[in-house]
């Protein structure tokens, strides 16, 4: 499984990367613009990401806009990349917005629990 974490929270990003690296290479980006550059580079190299973990609140380009652009690229490439949104917010409205407006596949609440993330990866046949 090849993954990309797009998050401005260095500590959270490193903790999640440590978990995901057990299952394959994991790249890191600090904001949506950096993440889209890595996404495009991976597609051009014919090594697309299997999973993107995307924070909602970030500087430069937030997760909602990044996800919108990722889904546009997915449509152009004829694929659908699994995207788990990441947020410290777990209000029903935040979760609803991520799924229904953002078209994400799942939602990770910070601080994440290792067993919960592993279950999500299994449920989506990523591991």
C-alpha positions as CSV (number, residue, x, y, z in Angstrom):
1,X,0.0,0.0,0.0
2,X,1.4,3.4,-1.0
3,X,0.0,6.3,1.0
4,X,0.2,10.1,1.3
5,X,-0.5,12.1,4.4
6,X,-1.4,15.7,3.9
7,X,-1.4,17.5,7.3
8,X,0.2,20.6,8.8
9,X,0.4,19.0,12.3
10,X,3.9,17.5,12.4
11,X,3.4,15.4,15.5
12,X,0.2,13.8,14.2
13,X,1.6,13.4,10.7
14,X,4.6,11.5,12.0
15,X,2.6,9.2,14.3
16,X,0.2,8.3,11.4
17,X,3.2,7.8,9.1
18,X,4.8,5.4,11.5
19,X,1.7,3.3,11.4
20,X,1.2,3.4,7.6
21,X,4.9,2.7,6.8
22,X,4.4,-0.7,8.3
23,X,2.3,-1.5,5.2
24,X,4.3,0.3,2.5
25,X,5.9,3.6,1.5
26,X,4.3,6.8,2.9
27,X,4.9,10.3,1.6
28,X,4.2,13.5,3.6
29,X,3.0,17.0,2.6
30,X,2.3,20.0,4.9
31,X,-0.6,21.4,2.9
32,X,-3.0,20.8,0.0
33,X,-0.8,22.4,-2.6
34,X,2.2,20.2,-1.7
35,X,-0.1,17.2,-1.6
36,X,-1.5,17.8,-5.1
37,X,2.1,18.1,-6.4
38,X,3.0,14.7,-5.0
39,X,-0.3,13.2,-6.2
40,X,0.4,14.4,-9.7
41,X,4.0,13.2,-9.7
42,X,2.9,9.8,-8.5
43,X,0.3,9.6,-11.3
44,X,2.9,10.7,-13.9
45,X,5.3,8.0,-12.6
46,X,2.5,5.4,-12.8
47,X,2.8,4.8,-9.1
48,X,-0.5,6.2,-7.8
49,X,-1.4,6.4,-4.1
50,X,-3.7,3.7,-2.7
51,X,-4.6,6.0,0.3
52,X,-4.5,9.7,1.1
53,X,-5.0,10.8,4.7
54,X,-6.1,14.5,4.4
55,X,-6.4,17.0,7.2
56,X,-9.4,19.4,7.0
57,X,-7.9,22.5,8.5
58,X,-4.5,23.6,6.9
59,X,-2.8,26.7,5.7
60,X,-2.3,27.5,2.0
61,X,-5.0,25.0,0.8
62,X,-7.4,23.4,3.2
63,X,-8.5,19.7,3.0
64,X,-12.0,20.4,1.5
65,X,-10.5,22.2,-1.5
66,X,-7.7,19.7,-1.8
67,X,-10.2,16.8,-1.8
68,X,-12.3,18.6,-4.5
69,X,-9.2,18.8,-6.7
70,X,-8.2,15.2,-6.0
71,X,-11.6,14.0,-7.1
72,X,-11.4,16.0,-10.3
73,X,-8.0,14.4,-11.0
74,X,-9.5,11.0,-10.2
75,X,-12.2,11.5,-12.8
76,X,-9.7,12.6,-15.4
77,X,-7.6,9.5,-14.7
78,X,-10.5,7.1,-14.4
79,X,-9.7,6.0,-10.9
80,X,-10.9,6.6,-7.3
81,X,-8.2,7.1,-4.7
82,X,-9.2,6.2,-1.1
83,X,-9.3,9.3,1.0
84,X,-9.6,9.4,4.8
85,X,-10.2,12.9,6.2
86,X,-8.3,13.7,9.4
87,X,-9.6,16.2,12.0
88,X,-9.6,16.9,15.7
89,X,-13.2,17.8,15.2
90,X,-15.7,15.0,15.5
91,X,-19.0,16.9,15.4
92,X,-21.7,15.3,13.4
93,X,-21.7,18.3,11.0
94,X,-18.0,18.1,10.3
95,X,-18.3,14.4,9.6
96,X,-21.4,14.9,7.4
97,X,-19.6,17.7,5.4
98,X,-16.5,15.4,4.8
99,X,-18.6,12.5,3.5
100,X,-21.4,14.2,1.6
101,X,-19.8,17.4,0.4
102,X,-16.2,16.2,0.2
103,X,-16.8,12.7,-1.0
104,X,-14.2,11.1,1.4
105,X,-14.2,7.4,2.1
106,X,-13.7,7.6,5.9
107,X,-12.9,9.9,8.7
108,X,-10.1,9.7,11.3
109,X,-10.5,11.7,14.5
110,X,-7.3,13.0,16.1
111,X,-5.8,11.7,18.2
112,X,-6.3,8.6,16.2
113,X,-6.3,5.1,17.7
114,X,-4.0,2.6,16.0
115,X,-6.6,-0.2,16.1
116,X,-9.3,2.0,14.6
117,X,-7.0,3.0,11.7
118,X,-6.0,-0.6,11.1
119,X,-9.7,-1.6,11.0
120,X,-10.4,1.1,8.4
121,X,-7.4,-0.1,6.3
122,X,-8.7,-3.7,6.4
123,X,-12.3,-2.7,5.7
124,X,-11.2,-0.9,2.5
125,X,-8.9,-3.9,1.5
126,X,-5.8,-1.7,1.7
127,X,-4.0,-4.3,3.9
